[in-house]
């Protein structure tokens, strides 16, 4: 990847709906070479896809909670079941397995505190071998994820 590829990526990160003509103009290329570069970046897996940034309030998911989760066992069956169960939960925006303690970082979005309590008690706490869950409530989001 060269500087032009990085410029293309930066522009698409800012606005994934740019037309090829506008993208080419912004990075200083003609449309043909720009399109070929974008297609190569897509084929190489550098650009993994495009998506819309949705206002969480508009869809009833403005209450975000960050969870630290520790399991009482790290055997393959326990880990696979935990990961599969939370991956399938629509409330889970992000799930990361960590080195050390806690075992997992989970970012959850729901409508409100009552919805979070229901999600925690009916989904997370029913997963076998969950040892500890610590919930963190955001005071202020200083730099939101893109």
C-alpha positions, 0 to 999 in steps of 0.5 A: 500500500502506498500513500495514494491507497492510504488517501483513498482509505481515509476518504472512504472512512470519512464518507463511504458513499462517495462516488468514484468521481468525487473520490478520484477528485479528492485524492487527485486521480482520474476515475479509472485508476481510482476505481482500479485501486478501490477494487484492488483494496476490496479484493485484498480485504483491506476494504471489508465493506461499507455500512451506514452510521445509524443514530442509536436514539432513533432505533432505541439503542442509545443506552450503551454499557461496557462489560468486563466478563470473566469465565470460571473455565477456559475450556474450549466448550465453555469459550465457544458456547459463550462466544457463540451465544453473545455473538448471536445477541442483537444487543451486543455491538462488540465482543473481544476476547482479552489476554489476562483478566477480564476474559472478555470486553463486551459493548452492549446497546439497549433502550434503557436501564430496564432493557439492560437489566433484562439483557444481563439477567436473561442472557449473559447471566444464564450462560454457564460458567460466567463467573463475574460481570462488571458493568461500566456506564458511560458518563460522556463519549469523548471520541465515538467509534467511527 
